Amino acid sequence: MKNGSIVALILLLGAMVLTLTNCSEGDDPLKSCSQEEICTAKNVTACCDEDVCTYQFDGKEYSEAQLDELADDLGCASSARLSADSEEREQLINQLRALVQRAKSGLE
C-alpha cells in the first residue's frame, strides 16, 4: 500500500509539472529572420512574422516603409549621402528588399 501511494504521488506530481511547463507552439507567433552584411562591416537583420517585416541596424528598428531612412543611416555610398534617384541607392534598396524576402521565405 505504501509503495502504491508513493507511485501515485509521483505520477500526480509529474502530471502537475508537465501541465505547468507545457507550452504550445501556437502561442508564439511564427518569426523568421535573415542577416546580411549590406556594406562593409554593416550588418542588417530583417525579421518577419505573419503580419509585418522589420529591419534592424545599429540598435534601431525600421519598417519596410522606412527603407530610405535605413539607406541613409547605413552610409554605404561613395559620397556622403545617396541622392534619391541614384543607381547606387536603388541597388542598396533592392539588396534590402531581397533580404526581407529571404526572411519571409523562412515563414513557409
N, C-alpha and C positions, 0 to 999 in steps of 0.2 A: 504494500500500500504506500509506503514511504517513497519508494522509487517511482511509482506511478505519479505521485504528486509532484515530485521534482521534475519529471519529464514534462508533465502538463504545464508547470510553471515556466520552464524553459521555452516550450513551444509558444506559450502565450506572450512571454517577453519578446521572443523573436518576431512574432507577428506584429507586435506593437512597434518595434524598432523598424521593421520593414514598412509599415504603414506610414510612420512619421518621416521617414527618409526617402520614400519613393517619390521621384519627380517624373512627371510626364513630359515627354519631348514636345507635346503640343502646347505647353505653357510658354515656352520661349519662342519668339519669332525667329524664323529662319533667316540667317545672315551670312553673307559671303563677302570676303574682302580680297583684294588683289593689290600688290605693291609693285612699283617700278621706279627706277632711277630716271627721272624725266630729264634733268640736267645733271651735269657732273656733280656728284655728291649731294643731290637734292632729290630725296625720295618722296613720292606722293602715294598715298594709300586711298583706294576707292573702296567703299563698303556699300553694299546694297542689302536691303531687306525686302520683304514682299511689297512694300509701298513706296520706298524712297531710296535714292542713292546719294551719298555724300562723298566728298573728298576731304582728306586730312593732309595738311602740310605744315610743318613747323609749329605744331601745337594748336593750329587753328582749323576749324571745320568750315567747308564751303559746300553750298548746294550746287546742283547741276546748273542753276541759273547764274551762278557766280563764277563761271569759267574765265571771264575777262579779268576779274579781280585776282583769281588764282594765277593766271598767266603773268600778270604784273608782279605779284608777290614772289613768284618763282625767280624772276630776274634772269632768265636764260638767254636773253637777247645779246647780240654783239654790241648794240647800243644801249643806253641807259634804260629806255622804255620801248616796248614794242608799239609801233603805230597800229591803230585799229584795223587797218586794211593790209598790213604787211603779210607777205607769204610766210615769213618766219613765225608770226603769231598764229596764222592759220594751221601750220604744221604742229605747233605746240598744242593748240586746242584739239586737233584731230588725235594727237597722242593721248591726251587726257580722256577724250571720248572713247577711244579704244580700251583704255584702262578700265573705265566703268563698264564697258561691255564684257570684259573678262570677269569682272566681279559679278555681273548679272548672270553670266553663264554658270557660275557656281551654285546658283539657286535651283537650277533644273535638275 
